Amino acid sequence: MKYLTKIFAGQSFISWGLQLIMIYLAWQVADHKIANNLWTIGGAAVLLLLIYMSLSHDSKARTKH
């Protein structure tokens, strides 16, 4: 777990991973492989909240040092 919170290029690996998942989700919707419905939009909203929380945690971790 310590490895996932390690800061790389200003963000933790968790933040990078969540952002890559969001890009993958958007790409799949754009290619019509995943339906653009309420479940997809809700999943994207949850993913955005997780990204925000992760970036906020990264910011707090940087200011402590």
ABEGO torsion letter per residue (X at the ends): XAAAABBBGGBBAAAAAAAAAAAAAAAAAAAGABBBBAAAAAAAAAAAAAAAAAAAAAAAAAAAX
